[in-house]
Amino acid sequence: MNFDIFDSKIFKDIASTKFGASFIFGFTVGYLLKKSIKLMLFVLIVGVIALFWLDNSKIAEIKNYDFSSSLDRIVELFKMFGTFIYEKIGEIDQSSGIGLVAGFLLGLKFG
């Protein structure tokens, strides 16, 4: 009896629709999310250093109120993004959610 599990219809259905596609999607999202966060943090740090240098050189003036309100706005945007992601994860069904979460975590690890 020559039975190959990879040629069976059940394996193809599970791998292509329930686990495989969501795993690839989760991996892609996790990888790109980590890369974009790294890039955003780099740009933010360079921008803050440039602002402090410009303030120290008396080329520009930083008002504490404007700077803190900008940081508060950035924090609020991150909270809104986190709430959005949390709601979207709650809408995923369990069969495709396992692959999505596994792919997302691996994407974050390798990103």
N, CA, C and O of each residue as an XYZ file, in Angstrom:
444
protein
N       0.848     -1.171      0.000
C       0.000      0.000      0.000
C       0.897      1.238      0.000
O       1.649      1.484      0.942
N       0.795      1.994     -1.063
C       1.604      3.195     -1.216
C       0.717      4.399     -0.929
O       0.007      4.889     -1.806
N       0.772      4.866      0.318
C      -0.059      5.995      0.712
C       0.849      7.178      1.042
O       1.633      7.130      1.989
N       0.732      8.220      0.259
C       1.532      9.419      0.491
C       0.611     10.498      1.051
O      -0.351     10.911      0.402
N       0.917     10.943      2.250
C       0.044     11.908      2.924
C       0.016     13.262      2.214
O      -0.980     13.980      2.297
N       1.093     13.615      1.520
C       1.142     14.916      0.866
C       0.318     14.970     -0.410
O       0.034     16.057     -0.913
N      -0.071     13.810     -0.945
C      -0.910     13.783     -2.131
C      -2.386     13.665     -1.793
O      -3.224     13.730     -2.692
N      -2.720     13.496     -0.550
C      -4.116     13.308     -0.178
C      -4.881     14.628     -0.275
O      -4.322     15.711     -0.101
N      -6.174     14.500     -0.559
C      -7.033     15.675     -0.687
C      -7.178     16.409      0.641
O      -7.248     17.637      0.664
N      -7.222     15.678      1.731
C      -7.383     16.307      3.045
C      -6.194     17.209      3.360
O      -6.378     18.329      3.836
N      -4.985     16.735      3.101
C      -3.799     17.540      3.380
C      -3.772     18.791      2.514
O      -3.431     19.871      2.995
N      -4.127     18.654      1.243
C      -4.121     19.818      0.352
C      -5.147     20.858      0.795
O      -4.887     22.059      0.728
N      -6.311     20.398      1.246
C      -7.322     21.344      1.726
C      -6.845     22.084      2.973
O      -7.002     23.300      3.079
N      -6.270     21.353      3.901
C      -5.807     21.973      5.151
C      -4.636     22.911      4.880
O      -4.606     24.034      5.385
N      -3.676     22.453      4.086
C      -2.466     23.246      3.857
C      -2.734     24.493      3.028
O      -2.110     25.528      3.261
N      -3.635     24.418      2.078
C      -3.811     25.554      1.180
C      -4.793     26.591      1.706
O      -4.619     27.784      1.454
N      -5.809     26.166      2.422
C      -6.816     27.135      2.816
C      -6.794     27.495      4.291
O      -6.908     28.671      4.637
N      -6.652     26.526      5.153
C      -6.831     26.807      6.567
C      -5.546     27.193      7.269
O      -5.561     28.084      8.119
N      -4.460     26.565      6.949
C      -3.235     26.855      7.675
C      -2.217     27.572      6.807
O      -1.575     28.513      7.276
N      -2.048     27.164      5.571
C      -0.973     27.687      4.735
C      -1.116     29.144      4.350
O      -0.179     29.923      4.523
N      -2.258     29.522      3.839
C      -2.440     30.903      3.386
C      -2.407     31.872      4.556
O      -1.809     32.944      4.459
N      -3.040     31.507      5.655
C      -3.029     32.411      6.806
C      -1.638     32.491      7.434
O      -1.251     33.538      7.952
N      -0.888     31.392      7.390
C       0.481     31.408      7.908
C       1.348     32.362      7.087
O       2.106     33.154      7.646
N       1.236     32.284      5.771
C       2.025     33.168      4.898
C       1.614     34.622      5.104
O       2.463     35.512      5.148
N       0.314     34.857      5.230
C      -0.168     36.213      5.479
C       0.343     36.733      6.819
O       0.812     37.869      6.901
N       0.260     35.923      7.860
C       0.740     36.325      9.180
C       2.238     36.579      9.194
O       2.706     37.528      9.822
N       2.995     35.725      8.498
C       4.445     35.909      8.434
C       4.785     37.220      7.733
O       5.657     37.964      8.180
N       4.094     37.495      6.639
C       4.346     38.726      5.894
C       4.022     39.958      6.734
O       4.793     40.917      6.762
N       2.894     39.930      7.408
C       2.495     41.070      8.243
C       3.478     41.260      9.399
O       3.886     42.387      9.682
N       3.861     40.179     10.063
C       4.799     40.281     11.170
C       6.161     40.786     10.738
O       6.770     41.613     11.417
N       6.637     40.286      9.605
C       7.947     40.705      9.090
C       7.944     42.188      8.723
O       8.843     42.936      9.109
N       6.921     42.601      7.973
C       6.847     44.002      7.558
C       6.574     44.940      8.734
O       7.057     46.072      8.752
N       5.809     44.472      9.704
C       5.548     45.297     10.881
C       6.824     45.561     11.662
O       7.077     46.690     12.084
N       7.631     44.520     11.853
C       8.871     44.718     12.601
C       9.836     45.621     11.836
O      10.474     46.491     12.430
N       9.945     45.420     10.525
C      10.837     46.275      9.730
C      10.358     47.722      9.726
O      11.169     48.643      9.824
N       9.049     47.928      9.615
C       8.543     49.300      9.591
C       8.698     49.975     10.951
O       8.963     51.175     11.012
N       8.538     49.228     12.041
C       8.745     49.805     13.370
C      10.200     50.203     13.552
O      10.490     51.268     14.097
N      11.119     49.351     13.098
C      12.542     49.694     13.195
C      12.859     50.958     12.391
O      13.581     51.832     12.871
N      12.329     51.056     11.187
C      12.570     52.226     10.349
C      11.950     53.474     10.970
O      12.566     54.540     10.976
N      10.739     53.343     11.488
C      10.067     54.481     12.103
C      10.823     54.964     13.344
O      10.973     56.169     13.548
N      11.294     54.040     14.162
C      12.063     54.434     15.342
C      13.367     55.121     14.961
O      13.774     56.087     15.606
N      14.025     54.624     13.912
C      15.257     55.251     13.449
C      14.999     56.682     12.999
O      15.731     57.597     13.375
N      13.959     56.877     12.194
C      13.628     58.215     11.703
C      13.225     59.126     12.862
O      13.598     60.299     12.882
N      12.469     58.602     13.826
C      12.054     59.394     14.972
C      13.252     59.813     15.824
O      13.330     60.961     16.261
N      14.173     58.902     16.058
C      15.358     59.233     16.857
C      16.235     60.253     16.147
O      16.725     61.194     16.772
N      16.435     60.074     14.851
C      17.232     61.048     14.093
C      16.551     62.417     14.100
O      17.221     63.444     14.208
N      15.219     62.434     13.986
C      14.490     63.696     14.019
C      14.605     64.399     15.360
O      14.794     65.614     15.410
N      14.494     63.654     16.438
C      14.618     64.261     17.768
C      16.032     64.780     17.993
O      16.213     65.872     18.531
N      17.033     64.007     17.587
C      18.424     64.468     17.716
C      18.641     65.730     16.885
O      19.305     66.663     17.337
N      18.086     65.764     15.673
C      18.222     66.955     14.832
C      17.533     68.163     15.469
O      18.060     69.274     15.417
N      16.355     67.951     16.073
C      15.666     69.056     16.755
C      16.486     69.591     17.920
O      16.605     70.805     18.083
N      17.045     68.715     18.720
C      17.855     69.172     19.846
C      19.119     69.883     19.369
O      19.553     70.856     19.985
N      19.708     69.405     18.282
C      20.902     70.065     17.739
C      20.553     71.459     17.215
O      21.286     72.420     17.447
N      19.425     71.557     16.505
C      18.986     72.858     15.997
C      18.651     73.814     17.138
O      18.921     75.011     17.041
N      18.073     73.303     18.204
C      17.773     74.139     19.356
C      19.052     74.582     20.059
O      19.157     75.726     20.503
N      20.012     73.687     20.159
C      21.283     74.024     20.799
C      22.081     75.028     19.969
O      22.792     75.865     20.525
N      21.968     74.950     18.649
C      22.678     75.874     17.757
C      21.943     77.201     17.584
O      22.430     78.088     16.882
N      20.799     77.345     18.204
C      19.954     78.542     18.131
C      19.427     78.793     16.717
O      19.101     79.926     16.364
N      19.348     77.747     15.924
C      18.767     77.860     14.586
C      17.238     77.774     14.681
O      16.517     78.478     13.973
N      16.774     76.914     15.552
C      15.334     76.757     15.764
C      15.061     76.764     17.262
O      15.955     76.520     18.073
N      13.820     77.047     17.612
C      13.439     77.062     19.016
C      12.350     76.018     19.244
O      11.344     75.982     18.537
N      12.571     75.182     20.234
C      11.594     74.151     20.570
C      10.819     74.616     21.789
O      11.395     74.899     22.840
N       9.529     74.689     21.636
C       8.675     75.032     22.763
C       8.234     73.724     23.418
O       7.786     72.798     22.742
N       8.364     73.664     24.707
C       8.059     72.430     25.423
C       6.621     71.986     25.233
O       6.355     70.787     25.141
N       5.686     72.929     25.173
C       4.290     72.569     24.998
C       4.058     71.900     23.641
O       3.381     70.875     23.560
N       4.620     72.479     22.580
C       4.450     71.914     21.242
C       5.084     70.535     21.142
O       4.523     69.632     20.521
N       6.241     70.372     21.748
C       6.946     69.089     21.688
C       6.175     68.010     22.450
O       6.030     66.887     21.966
N       5.687     68.348     23.626
C       4.952     67.349     24.418
C       3.597     67.039     23.789
O       3.137     65.900     23.870
N       2.952     68.014     23.168
C       1.669     67.731     22.515
C       1.866     66.850     21.279
O       1.008     66.027     20.960
N       2.983     67.020     20.592
C       3.288     66.142     19.457
C       3.535     64.712     19.918
O       3.077     63.760     19.286
N       4.259     64.568     21.021
C       4.497     63.228     21.556
C       3.200     62.591     22.053
O       2.996     61.388     21.886
N       2.329     63.384     22.656
C       1.033     62.860     23.092
C       0.199     62.395     21.903
O      -0.509     61.392     21.993
N       0.281     63.113     20.804
C      -0.457     62.721     19.588
C       0.083     61.409     19.029
O      -0.690     60.561     18.582
N       1.403     61.236     19.049
C       2.012     59.991     18.567
C       1.581     58.819     19.440
O       1.262     57.745     18.929
N       1.572     59.022     20.750
C       1.139     57.962     21.675
C      -0.328     57.613     21.427
O      -0.694     56.437     21.448
N      -1.156     58.604     21.196
C      -2.572     58.356     20.915
C      -2.755     57.569     19.613
O      -3.616     56.693     19.539
N      -1.960     57.870     18.599
C      -2.039     57.115     17.345
C      -1.630     55.660     17.542
O      -2.242     54.767     16.956
N      -0.604     55.406     18.358
C      -0.199     54.028     18.649
C      -1.301     53.280     19.388
O      -1.533     52.100     19.125
N      -1.985     53.959     20.313
C      -3.090     53.321     21.030
C      -4.224     52.962     20.083
O      -4.806     51.883     20.186
N      -4.540     53.869     19.156
C      -5.593     53.589     18.173
C      -5.210     52.421     17.287
O      -6.053     51.581     16.971
N      -3.939     52.354     16.876
C      -3.469     51.247     16.047
C      -3.546     49.932     16.807
O      -3.963     48.917     16.248
N      -3.148     49.938     18.075
C      -3.228     48.731     18.893
C      -4.655     48.248     19.063
O      -4.912     47.046     19.008
N      -5.589     49.167     19.269
C      -6.999     48.812     19.391
C      -7.518     48.219     18.088
O      -8.270     47.244     18.105
N      -7.124     48.798     16.964
C      -7.539     48.293     15.661
C      -7.038     46.865     15.442
O      -7.797     46.000     15.004
N      -5.758     46.618     15.746
C      -5.183     45.275     15.570
C      -5.873     44.287     16.501
O      -6.175     43.167     16.091
N      -6.128     44.680     17.749
C      -6.779     43.805     18.714
C      -8.179     43.410     18.242
O      -8.570     42.251     18.382
N      -8.929     44.347     17.693
C     -10.268     44.047     17.192
C     -10.219     43.122     15.989
O     -11.045     42.217     15.871
N      -9.253     43.337     15.084
C      -9.151     42.487     13.904
C      -8.734     41.072     14.263
O      -9.194     40.117     13.637
N      -7.871     40.918     15.260
C      -7.464     39.581     15.685
C      -8.646     38.853     16.318
O      -8.766     37.635     16.184
N      -9.509     39.578     16.997
C     -10.687     38.966     17.603
C     -11.684     38.439     16.587
O     -12.491     37.569     16.919
N     -11.654     38.935     15.367
C     -12.593     38.502     14.327
C     -12.140     37.245     13.588
O     -12.907     36.693     12.799
N     -10.919     36.783     13.823
C     -10.377     35.631     13.096
C     -10.925     34.348     13.685
O     -10.957     34.190     14.905
N     -11.363     33.415     12.822
C     -11.831     32.131     13.329
C     -10.641     31.265     13.753
O      -9.504     31.522     13.359
N     -10.913     30.251     14.548
C      -9.846     29.493     15.193
C      -9.010     28.692     14.198
O      -7.797     28.583     14.378
N      -9.613     28.132     13.164
C      -8.851     27.268     12.268
C      -7.793     28.037     11.482
O      -6.681     27.540     11.306
N      -8.114     29.228     11.012
C      -7.109     29.996     10.293
C      -6.305     30.892     11.235
O      -5.228     31.367     10.877
N      -6.828     31.119     12.430
C      -6.143     31.972     13.386
C      -4.860     31.364     13.923
O      -3.912     32.085     14.231
N      -4.822     30.052     14.036
C      -3.616     29.390     14.537
C      -2.463     29.606     13.576
O      -1.359     29.947     14.000
N      -2.700     29.413     12.306
C      -1.656     29.637     11.308
C      -1.249     31.093     11.218
O      -0.072     31.410     11.047
N      -2.231     31.981     11.335
C      -1.949     33.409     11.271
C      -1.067     33.845     12.434
O      -0.089     34.566     12.238
N      -1.406     33.417     13.624
C      -0.625     33.802     14.805
C       0.771     33.191     14.750
O       1.753     33.853     15.087
N       0.864     31.927     14.325
C       2.182     31.291     14.214
C       3.043     32.017     13.183
O       4.221     32.273     13.432
N       2.473     32.347     12.041
C       3.216     33.082     11.024
C       3.598     34.468     11.486
O       4.704     34.931     11.207
N       2.695     35.144     12.191
C       2.968     36.485     12.691
C       4.136     36.466     13.673
O       5.031     37.307     13.594
N       4.125     35.510     14.597
C       5.203     35.425     15.583
C       6.542     35.096     14.917
O       7.571     35.654     15.299
N       6.540     34.209     13.939
C       7.778     33.920     13.220
C       8.239     35.109     12.406
O       9.439     35.365     12.306
N       7.291     35.847     11.817
C       7.655     37.053     11.076
C       8.292     38.109     11.975
O       9.239     38.789     11.580
N       7.755     38.235     13.199
C       8.365     39.172     14.150
C       9.749     38.712     14.563
O      10.649     39.530     14.757
N       9.923     37.407     14.699
C      11.222     36.877     15.124
C      12.284     37.091     14.038
O      13.407     37.501     14.334
N      11.927     36.815     12.797
C      12.905     36.895     11.709
C      12.982     38.268     11.064
O      13.855     38.500     10.228
N      12.100     39.178     11.426
C      12.060     40.487     10.801
C      13.139     41.421     11.228
O      13.196     42.557     10.757
